[in-house]
Amino acid sequence: MSIVDLASDHHEWLEASIAGADLPARMYPLHVDLQRGTRTVLLTFPDGWNRPATGTQPAGEELVPLSGGLTMSGQRVGVGEVLVVTPRVLRSATASEPGTRAVVFYTGSGGGWVDGDSLEAGTVSTRTLGEGVVREPVDGLAGRLELVPEVPEDGFDQDVEVVWLQSQQYAVVPRRGLPPQVEGPALVRFLD
């Protein structure tokens, strides 16, 4: 199992044209699970990035800023928080702050942007990353999110993705696998 340095600029970045946005972002794929319909990416937004368009898309997402911040549909998210977006929520007035880099957990198929509010459903909210459960299981988002003070040495009873917040590292840890020994609090995405 490998650890990804989320602060590094030495990844093989892809250019990501985000529907309705005026500039592309840089994206580095971290994990794809076709069976669960999930994918996780590291996104870096150029200064001045914004999406003036209003619309919906079929994927849910959870955006965890490592630096900077982002506003979507009146909700601002910054370091120490997660933006929880369920499928088909109305996305409007989306803009990043200078220096924004984030891990994004997606659930559902990519693409599928539809302009306007004809397919609007779902919710968008900002949650503080406090110890314990950050997000319970909800329709349209895989598993749950939990902030743990330390990753247990003997791992977890289910597949997880781990973001160590202070050291800005990431790993996928299979069920009953031994996790990398990285100190500090970690945001854990428990998968179904």
C-alpha positions as a LaTeX table, in Angstrom:
\begin{tabular}{lrrr}
\hline
Residue & $x$ (\AA) & $y$ (\AA) & $z$ (\AA) \\
\hline
Met1 & 0.00 & 0.00 & 0.00 \\
Ser2 & 1.38 & 3.38 & $-0.93$ \\
Ile3 & 1.08 & 6.78 & 0.66 \\
Val4 & 0.41 & 9.80 & $-1.54$ \\
Asp5 & 1.94 & 13.14 & $-0.56$ \\
Leu6 & $-0.98$ & 15.53 & $-1.09$ \\
Ala7 & 1.25 & 18.62 & $-0.75$ \\
Ser8 & 3.55 & 17.59 & $-3.61$ \\
Asp9 & 3.51 & 19.29 & $-7.00$ \\
His10 & 5.32 & 16.32 & $-8.57$ \\
His11 & 2.22 & 14.34 & $-9.51$ \\
Glu12 & 1.17 & 13.51 & $-13.06$ \\
Trp13 & $-1.55$ & 16.16 & $-13.11$ \\
Leu14 & $-4.42$ & 16.07 & $-15.57$ \\
Glu15 & $-6.26$ & 19.15 & $-16.79$ \\
Ala16 & $-9.87$ & 18.99 & $-15.60$ \\
Ser17 & $-12.43$ & 21.04 & $-17.50$ \\
Ile18 & $-15.22$ & 21.45 & $-14.95$ \\
Ala19 & $-18.63$ & 22.04 & $-16.54$ \\
Gly20 & $-19.70$ & 25.68 & $-16.42$ \\
Ala21 & $-16.29$ & 26.90 & $-15.19$ \\
Asp22 & $-14.21$ & 29.55 & $-16.91$ \\
Leu23 & $-10.81$ & 27.92 & $-16.23$ \\
Pro24 & $-9.66$ & 24.31 & $-15.95$ \\
Ala25 & $-8.40$ & 22.92 & $-12.64$ \\
Arg26 & $-5.56$ & 20.44 & $-12.15$ \\
Met27 & $-6.58$ & 16.96 & $-11.05$ \\
Tyr28 & $-4.60$ & 13.99 & $-9.76$ \\
Pro29 & $-6.59$ & 10.73 & $-9.47$ \\
Leu30 & $-6.09$ & 9.06 & $-6.08$ \\
His31 & $-8.50$ & 6.11 & $-6.19$ \\
Val32 & $-11.26$ & 4.63 & $-8.36$ \\
Asp33 & $-13.61$ & 1.85 & $-7.23$ \\
Leu34 & $-15.89$ & 0.89 & $-10.12$ \\
Gln35 & $-17.77$ & $-1.67$ & $-8.04$ \\
Arg36 & $-18.80$ & 0.93 & $-5.45$ \\
Gly37 & $-19.13$ & 3.76 & $-7.96$ \\
Thr38 & $-16.63$ & 5.96 & $-6.12$ \\
Arg39 & $-13.57$ & 7.92 & $-7.08$ \\
Thr40 & $-11.26$ & 10.23 & $-5.18$ \\
Val41 & $-9.13$ & 13.00 & $-6.64$ \\
Leu42 & $-6.76$ & 15.73 & $-5.55$ \\
Leu43 & $-7.79$ & 19.07 & $-7.11$ \\
Thr44 & $-5.77$ & 22.26 & $-7.36$ \\
Phe45 & $-7.67$ & 25.34 & $-8.49$ \\
Pro46 & $-5.94$ & 28.22 & $-10.27$ \\
Asp47 & $-6.27$ & 31.60 & $-8.59$ \\
Gly48 & $-9.45$ & 33.28 & $-9.78$ \\
Trp49 & $-11.20$ & 30.02 & $-10.66$ \\
Asn50 & $-14.99$ & 30.23 & $-10.68$ \\
Arg51 & $-18.05$ & 28.60 & $-12.14$ \\
Pro52 & $-20.70$ & 31.24 & $-12.79$ \\
Ala53 & $-23.08$ & 28.65 & $-14.26$ \\
Thr54 & $-25.99$ & 27.26 & $-12.25$ \\
Gly55 & $-26.94$ & 23.61 & $-12.62$ \\
Thr56 & $-26.91$ & 20.07 & $-11.29$ \\
Gln57 & $-24.96$ & 16.87 & $-11.82$ \\
Pro58 & $-25.62$ & 13.25 & $-10.83$ \\
Ala59 & $-22.57$ & 12.69 & $-8.61$ \\
Gly60 & $-22.40$ & 13.47 & $-4.93$ \\
Glu61 & $-19.17$ & 14.89 & $-3.58$ \\
Glu62 & $-17.37$ & 15.69 & $-0.37$ \\
Leu63 & $-14.70$ & 18.36 & $-0.73$ \\
Val64 & $-11.98$ & 18.61 & 1.94 \\
Pro65 & $-9.74$ & 21.68 & 1.52 \\
Leu66 & $-6.07$ & 21.19 & 2.41 \\
Ser67 & $-5.42$ & 24.88 & 1.71 \\
Gly68 & $-7.53$ & 27.84 & 0.64 \\
Gly69 & $-11.28$ & 27.53 & 0.44 \\
Leu70 & $-14.28$ & 27.33 & $-1.88$ \\
Thr71 & $-17.81$ & 28.71 & $-1.98$ \\
Met72 & $-20.72$ & 26.87 & $-3.61$ \\
Ser73 & $-24.40$ & 27.78 & $-3.44$ \\
Gly74 & $-23.79$ & 30.16 & $-0.55$ \\
Gln75 & $-21.79$ & 27.63 & 1.51 \\
Arg76 & $-18.11$ & 28.39 & 2.21 \\
Val77 & $-15.71$ & 25.59 & 3.11 \\
Gly78 & $-12.13$ & 26.03 & 4.33 \\
Val79 & $-9.38$ & 24.09 & 6.04 \\
Gly80 & $-10.79$ & 22.06 & 8.95 \\
Glu81 & $-14.15$ & 21.58 & 7.22 \\
Val82 & $-15.81$ & 19.42 & 4.56 \\
Leu83 & $-18.39$ & 20.49 & 1.98 \\
Val84 & $-21.02$ & 17.73 & 1.70 \\
Val85 & $-22.91$ & 17.83 & $-1.62$ \\
Thr86 & $-25.56$ & 15.20 & $-2.38$ \\
Pro87 & $-26.50$ & 14.31 & $-5.99$ \\
Arg88 & $-28.46$ & 16.82 & $-8.06$ \\
Val89 & $-28.12$ & 19.65 & $-5.55$ \\
Leu90 & $-28.34$ & 23.03 & $-7.27$ \\
Arg91 & $-24.77$ & 24.28 & $-7.69$ \\
Ser92 & $-24.41$ & 28.02 & $-8.16$ \\
Ala93 & $-21.91$ & 30.85 & $-7.67$ \\
Thr94 & $-18.99$ & 28.45 & $-7.19$ \\
Ala95 & $-15.56$ & 30.03 & $-6.71$ \\
Ser96 & $-12.23$ & 29.10 & $-5.17$ \\
Glu97 & $-9.98$ & 31.23 & $-3.01$ \\
Pro98 & $-6.29$ & 31.71 & $-3.93$ \\
Gly99 & $-4.15$ & 28.63 & $-3.30$ \\
Thr100 & $-7.02$ & 26.15 & $-2.98$ \\
Arg101 & $-6.08$ & 22.47 & $-2.99$ \\
Ala102 & $-8.60$ & 19.83 & $-1.91$ \\
Val103 & $-9.28$ & 16.11 & $-1.72$ \\
Val104 & $-12.65$ & 15.34 & $-3.28$ \\
Phe105 & $-14.55$ & 12.10 & $-2.60$ \\
Tyr106 & $-17.08$ & 11.46 & $-5.39$ \\
Thr107 & $-19.98$ & 9.00 & $-5.38$ \\
Gly108 & $-21.75$ & 8.26 & $-8.66$ \\
Ser109 & $-21.01$ & 8.83 & $-12.31$ \\
Gly110 & $-18.94$ & 11.77 & $-13.49$ \\
Gly111 & $-20.15$ & 14.40 & $-15.90$ \\
Gly112 & $-23.83$ & 14.81 & $-16.61$ \\
Trp113 & $-24.01$ & 18.55 & $-15.85$ \\
Val114 & $-27.46$ & 20.01 & $-16.63$ \\
Asp115 & $-27.87$ & 23.79 & $-16.73$ \\
Gly116 & $-30.64$ & 25.28 & $-14.61$ \\
Asp117 & $-32.74$ & 23.90 & $-11.79$ \\
Ser118 & $-35.00$ & 21.43 & $-13.64$ \\
Leu119 & $-33.41$ & 18.40 & $-11.92$ \\
Glu120 & $-32.75$ & 20.03 & $-8.55$ \\
Ala121 & $-32.73$ & 17.74 & $-5.52$ \\
Gly122 & $-30.39$ & 17.16 & $-2.61$ \\
Thr123 & $-28.55$ & 19.35 & $-0.14$ \\
Val124 & $-25.26$ & 21.15 & 0.30 \\
Ser125 & $-23.78$ & 21.80 & 3.75 \\
Thr126 & $-20.50$ & 22.59 & 5.45 \\
Arg127 & $-19.40$ & 20.38 & 8.34 \\
Thr128 & $-16.64$ & 21.06 & 10.85 \\
Leu129 & $-14.03$ & 18.33 & 11.13 \\
Gly130 & $-14.46$ & 17.54 & 14.82 \\
Glu131 & $-13.42$ & 14.22 & 16.36 \\
Gly132 & $-15.97$ & 11.48 & 15.74 \\
Val133 & $-18.56$ & 11.04 & 13.02 \\
Val134 & $-18.52$ & 13.93 & 10.55 \\
Arg135 & $-21.13$ & 12.51 & 8.17 \\
Glu136 & $-23.47$ & 9.59 & 8.76 \\
Pro137 & $-24.52$ & 7.39 & 5.82 \\
Val138 & $-26.93$ & 9.24 & 3.50 \\
Asp139 & $-28.52$ & 8.43 & 0.15 \\
Gly140 & $-26.24$ & 9.33 & $-2.72$ \\
Leu141 & $-22.94$ & 9.31 & $-0.78$ \\
Ala142 & $-20.85$ & 6.20 & $-0.16$ \\
Gly143 & $-20.20$ & 5.11 & 3.41 \\
Arg144 & $-19.58$ & 7.67 & 6.13 \\
Leu145 & $-16.86$ & 10.13 & 7.20 \\
Glu146 & $-15.21$ & 10.09 & 10.59 \\
Leu147 & $-12.32$ & 12.05 & 12.12 \\
Val148 & $-10.07$ & 9.84 & 14.24 \\
Pro149 & $-7.27$ & 11.14 & 16.52 \\
Glu150 & $-4.94$ & 8.37 & 15.27 \\
Val151 & $-5.34$ & 5.55 & 12.76 \\
Pro152 & $-5.38$ & 2.25 & 14.69 \\
Glu153 & $-2.24$ & 0.14 & 14.16 \\
Asp154 & $-4.33$ & $-2.94$ & 13.38 \\
Gly155 & $-6.45$ & $-1.18$ & 10.75 \\
Phe156 & $-10.20$ & $-1.26$ & 10.21 \\
Asp157 & $-12.94$ & $-3.89$ & 9.76 \\
Gln158 & $-13.88$ & $-2.47$ & 6.36 \\
Asp159 & $-12.22$ & $-0.81$ & 3.38 \\
Val160 & $-11.30$ & 2.81 & 4.04 \\
Glu161 & $-9.66$ & 5.83 & 2.49 \\
Val162 & $-7.55$ & 7.91 & 4.87 \\
Val163 & $-6.49$ & 11.56 & 4.68 \\
Trp164 & $-3.96$ & 12.55 & 7.35 \\
Leu165 & $-4.74$ & 16.22 & 7.73 \\
Gln166 & $-1.58$ & 17.61 & 9.36 \\
Ser167 & 0.94 & 15.75 & 7.20 \\
Gln168 & $-1.31$ & 15.96 & 4.10 \\
Gln169 & $-0.98$ & 12.31 & 3.14 \\
Tyr170 & $-3.48$ & 9.85 & 1.67 \\
Ala171 & $-3.81$ & 6.06 & 1.51 \\
Val172 & $-6.36$ & 3.39 & 0.68 \\
Val173 & $-6.42$ & 0.72 & 3.40 \\
Pro174 & $-8.23$ & $-2.54$ & 2.64 \\
Arg175 & $-10.35$ & $-4.30$ & 5.25 \\
Arg176 & $-8.09$ & $-5.73$ & 7.97 \\
Gly177 & $-5.04$ & $-4.35$ & 6.15 \\
Leu178 & $-2.22$ & $-2.80$ & 8.14 \\
Pro179 & $-2.32$ & 0.96 & 7.58 \\
Pro180 & 0.78 & 3.10 & 7.10 \\
Gln181 & 2.06 & 4.40 & 10.41 \\
Val182 & 1.45 & 8.12 & 10.07 \\
Glu183 & 0.89 & 10.20 & 13.18 \\
Gly184 & $-1.89$ & 12.66 & 13.75 \\
Pro185 & $-5.60$ & 13.05 & 13.17 \\
Ala186 & $-7.07$ & 11.55 & 10.03 \\
Leu187 & $-10.30$ & 11.88 & 8.11 \\
Val188 & $-11.49$ & 8.37 & 7.27 \\
Arg189 & $-13.98$ & 7.54 & 4.54 \\
Phe190 & $-15.51$ & 4.23 & 5.58 \\
Leu191 & $-16.76$ & 2.47 & 2.46 \\
Asp192 & $-19.86$ & 0.26 & 2.31 \\
\hline
\end{tabular}
